[in-house]
Amino acid sequence: MGEFEDLPKSTKRKLVKLMARISEKSYRRGVQQALAVGFTHKSVSDWRYGDMNKSKGIDTPCTFSTKDRFFQQNSEITQVGFREG
């Protein structure tokens, strides 16, 4: 608990951005692997490797940032010293 509380805020922001992008890349890789279930997109490559700051839904347009998705799906990150925003 609170292991990263003492890091400077700028460092925490950079780490959260990096972790969110890694999470988004993993999500997109999983979707790419699921092409057999009927996922279609005009360019799978664009979808997978595009802007990592926006989270892309497979069945709806993007409505939130990668960091928002990251915090929604990994709420325990706040327990070790990272905060949303």
N, C-alpha and C positions, 0 to 999 in steps of 0.2 A: 504494500500500500504506500502510495506517495513516493515511490522510488525516483521519479523524475521531476518532482516538485521544484527542486533547486536549480534546474536548468534555466538559462535565460529564456524569456518569452520568444525571442526571435529564433532561437534554436528549436524550441518546441514547435513553432509554426512550420519551420522547415522540415522537421521530422514528421509531423502530421501530414504535410503535403506529400512527402515521399511515401509514407505508408499508405496513404489514400490512393496514390497512383499505382503502387504495387498491387493493392487490392483490386483496383479497377482492371488492371492488366490480367489478373487471375480470373476475374469474372468474365472478361471478354474471351479469354482462352477457353474457358469452360463452355461458353456459348458456341464458339467456333467448333468445338468438339461435338456439339449437339446438333450439328447441321442435319443429321439424319432424321431428326424429329420435325423437320419442316420449316426451320428458320430461313427466312429469305430477306435479303437486303441487296440493294443495287450494287454495292461493292463490299463484300465481306472484309476485304483488306482495309478499306477506309474505315469501316465500322470498328475493326479490331485495333488498328494502329492510330486512329485519329486522336483528336484533342483529349488528353487525359484529365483535364480539369472539369469536364462535364460527364456525368454518368449517363450512359445511353441504355435506355430500356429496349428490350427486344420486341415488345408488343405495343409500346406507347412512346410518344416523343419524350425526350429528356425534360425533366421538370426540376431537377436538383443537381447540386454540384457533387463531384467525386468525394469531397470531404464530408458533405452531408450524409451521403450513403455510407461512408466509412464509419462515422459516428453512430448512425442508426444501427448498423450491423455489428458494431464492436463497442458496445457501451462500456465494457469493462476497462477500456483505455482511459476513461476518466478517473478510475480508481488508482492508477499509477502516476497521475500527475498531469495528464493532458486534458485540455478543455476545448470545447467547441468554440468556434469563432475566432 
